[in-house]
Amino acid sequence: MAQALEVADIFRRHGEAFRQARAGRLGRIERRVMGAITACRTAVLGGHVEQCDDCGATRIAYNSCRNRHCPKCQGLARAKWLADRQAELLPVPYFHVVFTLPAPLGEIAFQNKTAVYAILFRAAAETLATIAADPRHLGAQLGMTMVLHTWGQTLQHHPHVHCVVPGGGPSLDGTRWVACRPGFFLPVRVLSRLFRRLFLHKLKNAFGAGKLRFFTNLANLAEPQAFARRLRELRRLDWVVYAKPPFGGPEQVLAYLGRYTHRVAIANSRLLSLADGNIRFTWKDYRADGRTKVMTLDADEFIRRFLLHALPDGFHRIRHYGFLANGFRGDSLALCRRLLEDRVTSAVREPTDNHTRGDSPFTAADFAICPDCGGTMRRIAVVPRSCNPQPFSCDTS
């Protein structure tokens, strides 16, 4: 059976030509992403020899790069993150809300990732909190988990945040739980208009503070008059805020989060073939009812699109706001549970996934299963690193 195609294979075969064609123009972060994915689970990073406790089979297991853009390195990080989130779920419906930037703003975002992506998070969180606090809509405090995605199905730049929000929250005075109407969260038209106003106000402030930079075809926006004209154009656009139906329960929320929180631009499972310098991959056309189609890109364009989604160093793509904010989440959740009274007992369930084990720490051994008999693989020897700096750096930090 042929080995499945991976993004790493595309980088190994065509990455050096891509680098050379962009000599002096390819950023440090993009180079590091390519190097990490190429080296992942190869002798370059070293590893260890494993032996099965039951049948005695041995194999070499090479180390992972742990780069957050690598399609092969998200499983353990996802499992750890979900284990932490499980105990935080409340016995209420959860809603999924998506805030999307219009395409003309995506250009500005790409040249100013740190500043504009941060504004996207803050504007979306402030929009939800403001509308929810209005007694005409809910009159409650919200808790929000937000995940940044910057891609669409065809790998084009498409910045948006996915928000998972409990369907209700403590009243503004903290004395009672206020629930959403069944099957309805907040009016999306009201959300979209406030989101547009808040985002553009914050973007204008960032420009005034000198936090935005413009290059190539956007260089003229460095002039205040040109930037003001662009803001006026953006105010005339309809901004998209989409609210999906509520989840069925806490298990569905965890399943959703597991699919979205640690996703990368494209999974290896979507890659079909690499031949004659062309990559074929599947994508879902949501304008055609989610029908699965096949797209073909030459290697240079595929790599270019993949690297569009490399995030700045230290940028947090998963954030929590409202009563789920990191600083006081414990106390806020305790208040929510008190207000929900006897419904609390159904919120915290024993884990059903073998890799979600409460407070037990996760290690690589949790995922080391013998492919021959299903037994447990144990480390018996170390394989040292064999770093070859060509064609990619071994820096995978």
TORKOL-4160 file (C-alpha; in steps of 0.2 Angstrom, whole numbers, padded with zeros to 4 digits, m for minus):
397
<pt num="1" X="0000" Y="0000" Z="0000"/>
<pt num="2" X="0007" Y="0017" Z="m0005"/>
<pt num="3" X="0012" Y="0029" Z="0009"/>
<pt num="4" X="0000" Y="0043" Z="0011"/>
<pt num="5" X="0005" Y="0060" Z="0004"/>
<pt num="6" X="0010" Y="0073" Z="0017"/>
<pt num="7" X="0014" Y="0092" Z="0017"/>
<pt num="8" X="0031" Y="0087" Z="0022"/>
<pt num="9" X="0034" Y="0077" Z="0006"/>
<pt num="10" X="0029" Y="0093" Z="m0004"/>
<pt num="11" X="0041" Y="0103" Z="0006"/>
<pt num="12" X="0055" Y="0090" Z="0003"/>
<pt num="13" X="0053" Y="0089" Z="m0015"/>
<pt num="14" X="0049" Y="0107" Z="m0020"/>
<pt num="15" X="0053" Y="0118" Z="m0005"/>
<pt num="16" X="0071" Y="0122" Z="m0009"/>
<pt num="17" X="0066" Y="0128" Z="m0026"/>
<pt num="18" X="0053" Y="0139" Z="m0018"/>
<pt num="19" X="0066" Y="0146" Z="m0006"/>
<pt num="20" X="0078" Y="0150" Z="m0020"/>
<pt num="21" X="0064" Y="0159" Z="m0030"/>
<pt num="22" X="0061" Y="0170" Z="m0015"/>
<pt num="23" X="0078" Y="0173" Z="m0009"/>
<pt num="24" X="0078" Y="0188" Z="0002"/>
<pt num="25" X="0059" Y="0189" Z="0002"/>
<pt num="26" X="0054" Y="0174" Z="0013"/>
<pt num="27" X="0052" Y="0178" Z="0031"/>
<pt num="28" X="0061" Y="0169" Z="0046"/>
<pt num="29" X="0045" Y="0162" Z="0052"/>
<pt num="30" X="0040" Y="0155" Z="0036"/>
<pt num="31" X="0057" Y="0147" Z="0034"/>
<pt num="32" X="0056" Y="0140" Z="0051"/>
<pt num="33" X="0039" Y="0132" Z="0048"/>
<pt num="34" X="0045" Y="0124" Z="0032"/>
<pt num="35" X="0061" Y="0117" Z="0041"/>
<pt num="36" X="0051" Y="0110" Z="0056"/>
<pt num="37" X="0038" Y="0101" Z="0045"/>
<pt num="38" X="0051" Y="0094" Z="0034"/>
<pt num="39" X="0061" Y="0088" Z="0049"/>
<pt num="40" X="0046" Y="0081" Z="0059"/>
<pt num="41" X="0047" Y="0063" Z="0064"/>
<pt num="42" X="0063" Y="0060" Z="0054"/>
<pt num="43" X="0081" Y="0056" Z="0059"/>
<pt num="44" X="0085" Y="0075" Z="0059"/>
<pt num="45" X="0076" Y="0077" Z="0076"/>
<pt num="46" X="0082" Y="0061" Z="0083"/>
<pt num="47" X="0070" Y="0049" Z="0093"/>
<pt num="48" X="0070" Y="0032" Z="0101"/>
<pt num="49" X="0068" Y="0014" Z="0099"/>
<pt num="50" X="0052" Y="0006" Z="0105"/>
<pt num="51" X="0048" Y="m0012" Z="0109"/>
<pt num="52" X="0031" Y="m0020" Z="0112"/>
<pt num="53" X="0028" Y="m0027" Z="0129"/>
<pt num="54" X="0018" Y="m0041" Z="0122"/>
<pt num="55" X="0024" Y="m0047" Z="0105"/>
<pt num="56" X="0042" Y="m0040" Z="0106"/>
<pt num="57" X="0041" Y="m0030" Z="0089"/>
<pt num="58" X="0052" Y="m0015" Z="0088"/>
<pt num="59" X="0052" Y="0001" Z="0078"/>
<pt num="60" X="0061" Y="0018" Z="0078"/>
<pt num="61" X="0050" Y="0032" Z="0083"/>
<pt num="62" X="0057" Y="0049" Z="0078"/>
<pt num="63" X="0053" Y="0065" Z="0088"/>
<pt num="64" X="0039" Y="0077" Z="0083"/>
<pt num="65" X="0044" Y="0095" Z="0078"/>
<pt num="66" X="0029" Y="0102" Z="0089"/>
<pt num="67" X="0027" Y="0117" Z="0077"/>
<pt num="68" X="0009" Y="0123" Z="0078"/>
<pt num="69" X="0008" Y="0123" Z="0060"/>
<pt num="70" X="0013" Y="0105" Z="0057"/>
<pt num="71" X="m0002" Y="0094" Z="0052"/>
<pt num="72" X="0006" Y="0079" Z="0061"/>
<pt num="73" X="0009" Y="0087" Z="0078"/>
<pt num="74" X="m0008" Y="0093" Z="0084"/>
<pt num="75" X="m0015" Y="0077" Z="0092"/>
<pt num="76" X="m0007" Y="0077" Z="0109"/>
<pt num="77" X="m0009" Y="0096" Z="0111"/>
<pt num="78" X="m0027" Y="0094" Z="0106"/>
<pt num="79" X="m0030" Y="0080" Z="0119"/>
<pt num="80" X="m0021" Y="0090" Z="0133"/>
<pt num="81" X="m0031" Y="0106" Z="0129"/>
<pt num="82" X="m0048" Y="0096" Z="0129"/>
<pt num="83" X="m0044" Y="0088" Z="0145"/>
<pt num="84" X="m0043" Y="0105" Z="0153"/>
<pt num="85" X="m0059" Y="0111" Z="0145"/>
<pt num="86" X="m0069" Y="0096" Z="0150"/>
<pt num="87" X="m0071" Y="0101" Z="0168"/>
<pt num="88" X="m0076" Y="0119" Z="0163"/>
<pt num="89" X="m0091" Y="0115" Z="0153"/>
<pt num="90" X="m0108" Y="0120" Z="0160"/>
<pt num="91" X="m0125" Y="0111" Z="0158"/>
<pt num="92" X="m0132" Y="0123" Z="0146"/>
<pt num="93" X="m0134" Y="0124" Z="0127"/>
<pt num="94" X="m0118" Y="0131" Z="0118"/>
<pt num="95" X="m0118" Y="0142" Z="0102"/>
<pt num="96" X="m0106" Y="0143" Z="0088"/>
<pt num="97" X="m0103" Y="0161" Z="0081"/>
<pt num="98" X="m0091" Y="0166" Z="0067"/>
<pt num="99" X="m0085" Y="0183" Z="0064"/>
<pt num="100" X="m0077" Y="0186" Z="0047"/>
<pt num="101" X="m0067" Y="0200" Z="0040"/>
<pt num="102" X="m0072" Y="0206" Z="0022"/>
<pt num="103" X="m0059" Y="0203" Z="0009"/>
<pt num="104" X="m0053" Y="0221" Z="0006"/>
<pt num="105" X="m0048" Y="0221" Z="0025"/>
<pt num="106" X="m0040" Y="0204" Z="0023"/>
<pt num="107" X="m0026" Y="0212" Z="0013"/>
<pt num="108" X="m0022" Y="0224" Z="0028"/>
<pt num="109" X="m0023" Y="0210" Z="0040"/>
<pt num="110" X="m0010" Y="0200" Z="0030"/>
<pt num="111" X="0003" Y="0214" Z="0031"/>
<pt num="112" X="m0001" Y="0218" Z="0049"/>
<pt num="113" X="m0005" Y="0201" Z="0057"/>
<pt num="114" X="m0001" Y="0204" Z="0075"/>
<pt num="115" X="m0010" Y="0220" Z="0076"/>
<pt num="116" X="m0026" Y="0216" Z="0065"/>
<pt num="117" X="m0028" Y="0198" Z="0071"/>
<pt num="118" X="m0028" Y="0205" Z="0089"/>
<pt num="119" X="m0041" Y="0218" Z="0084"/>
<pt num="120" X="m0052" Y="0205" Z="0077"/>
<pt num="121" X="m0052" Y="0195" Z="0093"/>
<pt num="122" X="m0055" Y="0211" Z="0104"/>
<pt num="123" X="m0069" Y="0217" Z="0093"/>
<pt num="124" X="m0078" Y="0201" Z="0092"/>
<pt num="125" X="m0077" Y="0198" Z="0110"/>
<pt num="126" X="m0083" Y="0216" Z="0114"/>
<pt num="127" X="m0097" Y="0214" Z="0102"/>
<pt num="128" X="m0104" Y="0198" Z="0110"/>
<pt num="129" X="m0102" Y="0205" Z="0127"/>
<pt num="130" X="m0110" Y="0222" Z="0123"/>
<pt num="131" X="m0125" Y="0215" Z="0115"/>
<pt num="132" X="m0127" Y="0201" Z="0128"/>
<pt num="133" X="m0127" Y="0214" Z="0142"/>
<pt num="134" X="m0141" Y="0224" Z="0134"/>
<pt num="135" X="m0157" Y="0220" Z="0143"/>
<pt num="136" X="m0167" Y="0221" Z="0127"/>
<pt num="137" X="m0157" Y="0205" Z="0121"/>
<pt num="138" X="m0151" Y="0195" Z="0136"/>
<pt num="139" X="m0145" Y="0206" Z="0150"/>
<pt num="140" X="m0131" Y="0194" Z="0155"/>
<pt num="141" X="m0112" Y="0192" Z="0156"/>
<pt num="142" X="m0105" Y="0180" Z="0143"/>
<pt num="143" X="m0090" Y="0168" Z="0143"/>
<pt num="144" X="m0082" Y="0165" Z="0126"/>
<pt num="145" X="m0069" Y="0153" Z="0119"/>
<pt num="146" X="m0062" Y="0160" Z="0102"/>
<pt num="147" X="m0051" Y="0152" Z="0089"/>
<pt num="148" X="m0043" Y="0161" Z="0075"/>
<pt num="149" X="m0043" Y="0153" Z="0058"/>
<pt num="150" X="m0035" Y="0162" Z="0043"/>
<pt num="151" X="m0039" Y="0150" Z="0029"/>
<pt num="152" X="m0053" Y="0145" Z="0018"/>
<pt num="153" X="m0055" Y="0128" Z="0010"/>
<pt num="154" X="m0044" Y="0132" Z="m0005"/>
<pt num="155" X="m0030" Y="0139" Z="0007"/>
<pt num="156" X="m0033" Y="0157" Z="0002"/>
<pt num="157" X="m0031" Y="0171" Z="0016"/>
<pt num="158" X="m0048" Y="0172" Z="0025"/>
<pt num="159" X="m0046" Y="0178" Z="0043"/>
<pt num="160" X="m0061" Y="0174" Z="0054"/>
<pt num="161" X="m0064" Y="0169" Z="0072"/>
<pt num="162" X="m0074" Y="0154" Z="0078"/>
<pt num="163" X="m0083" Y="0158" Z="0095"/>
<pt num="164" X="m0090" Y="0144" Z="0106"/>
<pt num="165" X="m0102" Y="0153" Z="0119"/>
<pt num="166" X="m0113" Y="0146" Z="0133"/>
<pt num="167" X="m0131" Y="0150" Z="0130"/>
<pt num="168" X="m0133" Y="0162" Z="0144"/>
<pt num="169" X="m0123" Y="0169" Z="0159"/>
<pt num="170" X="m0124" Y="0177" Z="0176"/>
<pt num="171" X="m0136" Y="0193" Z="0177"/>
<pt num="172" X="m0127" Y="0209" Z="0177"/>
<pt num="173" X="m0128" Y="0210" Z="0196"/>
<pt num="174" X="m0122" Y="0192" Z="0197"/>
<pt num="175" X="m0138" Y="0186" Z="0207"/>
<pt num="176" X="m0146" Y="0174" Z="0194"/>
<pt num="177" X="m0143" Y="0164" Z="0178"/>
<pt num="178" X="m0150" Y="0172" Z="0163"/>
<pt num="179" X="m0153" Y="0159" Z="0149"/>
<pt num="180" X="m0155" Y="0162" Z="0130"/>
<pt num="181" X="m0171" Y="0158" Z="0122"/>
<pt num="182" X="m0172" Y="0140" Z="0116"/>
<pt num="183" X="m0163" Y="0139" Z="0099"/>
<pt num="184" X="m0159" Y="0157" Z="0098"/>
<pt num="185" X="m0143" Y="0166" Z="0104"/>
<pt num="186" X="m0141" Y="0185" Z="0098"/>
<pt num="187" X="m0147" Y="0194" Z="0082"/>
<pt num="188" X="m0134" Y="0192" Z="0069"/>
<pt num="189" X="m0138" Y="0208" Z="0060"/>
<pt num="190" X="m0136" Y="0218" Z="0076"/>
<pt num="191" X="m0120" Y="0209" Z="0080"/>
<pt num="192" X="m0113" Y="0212" Z="0063"/>
<pt num="193" X="m0116" Y="0231" Z="0063"/>
<pt num="194" X="m0108" Y="0233" Z="0080"/>
<pt num="195" X="m0093" Y="0222" Z="0075"/>
<pt num="196" X="m0090" Y="0233" Z="0060"/>
<pt num="197" X="m0091" Y="0249" Z="0070"/>
<pt num="198" X="m0080" Y="0242" Z="0084"/>
<pt num="199" X="m0067" Y="0235" Z="0072"/>
<pt num="200" X="m0065" Y="0250" Z="0061"/>
<pt num="201" X="m0063" Y="0261" Z="0077"/>
<pt num="202" X="m0050" Y="0250" Z="0084"/>
<pt num="203" X="m0041" Y="0249" Z="0067"/>
<pt num="204" X="m0041" Y="0268" Z="0065"/>
<pt num="205" X="m0034" Y="0270" Z="0083"/>
<pt num="206" X="m0020" Y="0257" Z="0078"/>
<pt num="207" X="m0016" Y="0268" Z="0062"/>
<pt num="208" X="m0015" Y="0284" Z="0073"/>
<pt num="209" X="m0004" Y="0275" Z="0085"/>
<pt num="210" X="0008" Y="0270" Z="0071"/>
<pt num="211" X="0005" Y="0252" Z="0073"/>
<pt num="212" X="0001" Y="0248" Z="0055"/>
<pt num="213" X="0013" Y="0246" Z="0041"/>
<pt num="214" X="0009" Y="0245" Z="0022"/>
<pt num="215" X="0019" Y="0238" Z="0008"/>
<pt num="216" X="0018" Y="0234" Z="m0011"/>
<pt num="217" X="0001" Y="0237" Z="m0018"/>
<pt num="218" X="m0005" Y="0244" Z="m0001"/>
<pt num="219" X="0009" Y="0257" Z="0001"/>
<pt num="220" X="m0002" Y="0271" Z="m0002"/>
<pt num="221" X="m0013" Y="0268" Z="0013"/>
<pt num="222" X="0001" Y="0275" Z="0024"/>
<pt num="223" X="m0005" Y="0292" Z="0019"/>
<pt num="224" X="m0019" Y="0297" Z="0031"/>
<pt num="225" X="m0031" Y="0303" Z="0018"/>
<pt num="226" X="m0030" Y="0286" Z="0008"/>
<pt num="227" X="m0032" Y="0276" Z="0024"/>
<pt num="228" X="m0048" Y="0287" Z="0028"/>
<pt num="229" X="m0055" Y="0283" Z="0011"/>
<pt num="230" X="m0052" Y="0264" Z="0014"/>
<pt num="231" X="m0061" Y="0265" Z="0030"/>
<pt num="232" X="m0076" Y="0274" Z="0022"/>
<pt num="233" X="m0076" Y="0260" Z="0009"/>
<pt num="234" X="m0076" Y="0247" Z="0023"/>
<pt num="235" X="m0090" Y="0255" Z="0032"/>
<pt num="236" X="m0101" Y="0253" Z="0017"/>
<pt num="237" X="m0099" Y="0234" Z="0016"/>
<pt num="238" X="m0109" Y="0221" Z="0024"/>
<pt num="239" X="m0099" Y="0212" Z="0037"/>
<pt num="240" X="m0103" Y="0193" Z="0040"/>
<pt num="241" X="m0107" Y="0187" Z="0057"/>
<pt num="242" X="m0114" Y="0169" Z="0057"/>
<pt num="243" X="m0123" Y="0160" Z="0071"/>
<pt num="244" X="m0125" Y="0141" Z="0070"/>
<pt num="245" X="m0139" Y="0131" Z="0079"/>
<pt num="246" X="m0134" Y="0126" Z="0097"/>
<pt num="247" X="m0124" Y="0111" Z="0101"/>
<pt num="248" X="m0134" Y="0096" Z="0108"/>
<pt num="249" X="m0124" Y="0095" Z="0124"/>
<pt num="250" X="m0106" Y="0096" Z="0132"/>
<pt num="251" X="m0100" Y="0080" Z="0123"/>
<pt num="252" X="m0104" Y="0089" Z="0106"/>
<pt num="253" X="m0095" Y="0105" Z="0112"/>
<pt num="254" X="m0079" Y="0095" Z="0115"/>
<pt num="255" X="m0081" Y="0086" Z="0099"/>
<pt num="256" X="m0082" Y="0103" Z="0090"/>
<pt num="257" X="m0068" Y="0111" Z="0099"/>
<pt num="258" X="m0057" Y="0096" Z="0096"/>
<pt num="259" X="m0060" Y="0098" Z="0077"/>
<pt num="260" X="m0057" Y="0117" Z="0077"/>
<pt num="261" X="m0044" Y="0122" Z="0090"/>
<pt num="262" X="m0029" Y="0114" Z="0084"/>
<pt num="263" X="m0032" Y="0113" Z="0066"/>
<pt num="264" X="m0019" Y="0119" Z="0053"/>
<pt num="265" X="m0022" Y="0126" Z="0036"/>
<pt num="266" X="m0024" Y="0109" Z="0027"/>
<pt num="267" X="m0024" Y="0091" Z="0034"/>
<pt num="268" X="m0013" Y="0078" Z="0026"/>
<pt num="269" X="m0029" Y="0068" Z="0024"/>
<pt num="270" X="m0035" Y="0080" Z="0011"/>
<pt num="271" X="m0019" Y="0078" Z="0000"/>
<pt num="272" X="m0022" Y="0066" Z="m0015"/>
<pt num="273" X="m0007" Y="0067" Z="m0026"/>
<pt num="274" X="0009" Y="0075" Z="m0030"/>
<pt num="275" X="0015" Y="0072" Z="m0048"/>
<pt num="276" X="0023" Y="0083" Z="m0062"/>
<pt num="277" X="0025" Y="0097" Z="m0049"/>
<pt num="278" X="0006" Y="0098" Z="m0046"/>
<pt num="279" X="m0003" Y="0095" Z="m0030"/>
<pt num="280" X="m0021" Y="0088" Z="m0030"/>
<pt num="281" X="m0032" Y="0090" Z="m0014"/>
<pt num="282" X="m0050" Y="0090" Z="m0009"/>
<pt num="283" X="m0060" Y="0105" Z="m0003"/>
<pt num="284" X="m0078" Y="0108" Z="0001"/>
<pt num="285" X="m0087" Y="0121" Z="m0009"/>
<pt num="286" X="m0100" Y="0128" Z="0004"/>
<pt num="287" X="m0108" Y="0138" Z="m0010"/>
<pt num="288" X="m0113" Y="0121" Z="m0017"/>
<pt num="289" X="m0120" Y="0114" Z="m0001"/>
<pt num="290" X="m0103" Y="0108" Z="0005"/>
<pt num="291" X="m0100" Y="0097" Z="m0010"/>
<pt num="292" X="m0082" Y="0090" Z="m0010"/>
<pt num="293" X="m0072" Y="0095" Z="m0025"/>
<pt num="294" X="m0054" Y="0092" Z="m0031"/>
<pt num="295" X="m0042" Y="0107" Z="m0034"/>
<pt num="296" X="m0025" Y="0106" Z="m0043"/>
<pt num="297" X="m0011" Y="0119" Z="m0039"/>
<pt num="298" X="0007" Y="0119" Z="m0044"/>
<pt num="299" X="0019" Y="0116" Z="m0030"/>
<pt num="300" X="0025" Y="0134" Z="m0029"/>
<pt num="301" X="0007" Y="0141" Z="m0027"/>
<pt num="302" X="0003" Y="0127" Z="m0015"/>
<pt num="303" X="0017" Y="0131" Z="m0003"/>
<pt num="304" X="0014" Y="0150" Z="m0005"/>
<pt num="305" X="m0004" Y="0148" Z="0000"/>
<pt num="306" X="0001" Y="0136" Z="0015"/>
<pt num="307" X="0013" Y="0149" Z="0022"/>
<pt num="308" X="0000" Y="0163" Z="0021"/>
<pt num="309" X="m0006" Y="0156" Z="0037"/>
<pt num="310" X="0010" Y="0156" Z="0047"/>
<pt num="311" X="0007" Y="0166" Z="0063"/>
<pt num="312" X="0018" Y="0178" Z="0072"/>
<pt num="313" X="0029" Y="0172" Z="0086"/>
<pt num="314" X="0020" Y="0171" Z="0102"/>
<pt num="315" X="0003" Y="0175" Z="0095"/>
<pt num="316" X="m0011" Y="0166" Z="0104"/>
<pt num="317" X="m0024" Y="0159" Z="0092"/>
<pt num="318" X="m0035" Y="0152" Z="0106"/>
<pt num="319" X="m0042" Y="0165" Z="0118"/>
<pt num="320" X="m0055" Y="0166" Z="0132"/>
<pt num="321" X="m0065" Y="0181" Z="0136"/>
<pt num="322" X="m0079" Y="0186" Z="0148"/>
<pt num="323" X="m0082" Y="0174" Z="0163"/>
<pt num="324" X="m0070" Y="0162" Z="0154"/>
<pt num="325" X="m0056" Y="0174" Z="0154"/>
<pt num="326" X="m0040" Y="0166" Z="0161"/>
<pt num="327" X="m0037" Y="0178" Z="0176"/>
<pt num="328" X="m0053" Y="0174" Z="0185"/>
<pt num="329" X="m0061" Y="0159" Z="0176"/>
<pt num="330" X="m0061" Y="0148" Z="0192"/>
<pt num="331" X="m0071" Y="0160" Z="0202"/>
<pt num="332" X="m0083" Y="0164" Z="0188"/>
<pt num="333" X="m0087" Y="0146" Z="0184"/>
<pt num="334" X="m0090" Y="0143" Z="0203"/>
<pt num="335" X="m0103" Y="0157" Z="0202"/>
<pt num="336" X="m0111" Y="0150" Z="0186"/>
<pt num="337" X="m0113" Y="0133" Z="0194"/>
<pt num="338" X="m0120" Y="0140" Z="0210"/>
<pt num="339" X="m0133" Y="0150" Z="0199"/>
<pt num="340" X="m0137" Y="0134" Z="0189"/>
<pt num="341" X="m0140" Y="0125" Z="0206"/>
<pt num="342" X="m0144" Y="0107" Z="0204"/>
<pt num="343" X="m0141" Y="0107" Z="0185"/>
<pt num="344" X="m0122" Y="0107" Z="0190"/>
<pt num="345" X="m0121" Y="0088" Z="0193"/>
<pt num="346" X="m0123" Y="0085" Z="0174"/>
<pt num="347" X="m0110" Y="0097" Z="0169"/>
<pt num="348" X="m0094" Y="0087" Z="0175"/>
<pt num="349" X="m0094" Y="0069" Z="0167"/>
<pt num="350" X="m0081" Y="0056" Z="0169"/>
<pt num="351" X="m0070" Y="0056" Z="0153"/>
<pt num="352" X="m0075" Y="0043" Z="0140"/>
<pt num="353" X="m0060" Y="0045" Z="0129"/>
<pt num="354" X="m0045" Y="0034" Z="0134"/>
<pt num="355" X="m0034" Y="0049" Z="0131"/>
<pt num="356" X="m0044" Y="0061" Z="0141"/>
<pt num="357" X="m0040" Y="0055" Z="0159"/>
<pt num="358" X="m0044" Y="0069" Z="0171"/>
<pt num="359" X="m0028" Y="0075" Z="0180"/>
<pt num="360" X="m0016" Y="0062" Z="0174"/>
<pt num="361" X="m0002" Y="0069" Z="0163"/>
<pt num="362" X="m0001" Y="0065" Z="0145"/>
<pt num="363" X="0015" Y="0057" Z="0138"/>
<pt num="364" X="0020" Y="0050" Z="0121"/>
<pt num="365" X="0017" Y="0033" Z="0129"/>
<pt num="366" X="m0001" Y="0036" Z="0129"/>
<pt num="367" X="m0001" Y="0036" Z="0110"/>
<pt num="368" X="0012" Y="0022" Z="0108"/>
<pt num="369" X="0002" Y="0007" Z="0102"/>
<pt num="370" X="0010" Y="m0008" Z="0094"/>
<pt num="371" X="0004" Y="m0009" Z="0076"/>
<pt num="372" X="0005" Y="m0028" Z="0076"/>
<pt num="373" X="m0004" Y="m0034" Z="0091"/>
<pt num="374" X="m0011" Y="m0018" Z="0100"/>
<pt num="375" X="0001" Y="m0019" Z="0115"/>
<pt num="376" X="0010" Y="m0005" Z="0123"/>
<pt num="377" X="0027" Y="0001" Z="0115"/>
<pt num="378" X="0041" Y="0005" Z="0128"/>
<pt num="379" X="0056" Y="0015" Z="0125"/>
<pt num="380" X="0072" Y="0004" Z="0125"/>
<pt num="381" X="0085" Y="0015" Z="0117"/>
<pt num="382" X="0088" Y="0033" Z="0111"/>
<pt num="383" X="0091" Y="0038" Z="0093"/>
<pt num="384" X="0102" Y="0054" Z="0093"/>
<pt num="385" X="0098" Y="0069" Z="0082"/>
<pt num="386" X="0106" Y="0069" Z="0065"/>
<pt num="387" X="0105" Y="0087" Z="0060"/>
<pt num="388" X="0108" Y="0091" Z="0042"/>
<pt num="389" X="0106" Y="0110" Z="0039"/>
<pt num="390" X="0103" Y="0108" Z="0020"/>
<pt num="391" X="0090" Y="0111" Z="0013"/>
<pt num="392" X="0082" Y="0117" Z="0029"/>
<pt num="393" X="0087" Y="0123" Z="0046"/>
<pt num="394" X="0085" Y="0111" Z="0061"/>
<pt num="395" X="0078" Y="0126" Z="0071"/>
<pt num="396" X="0060" Y="0120" Z="0075"/>
<pt num="397" X="0057" Y="0131" Z="0090"/>
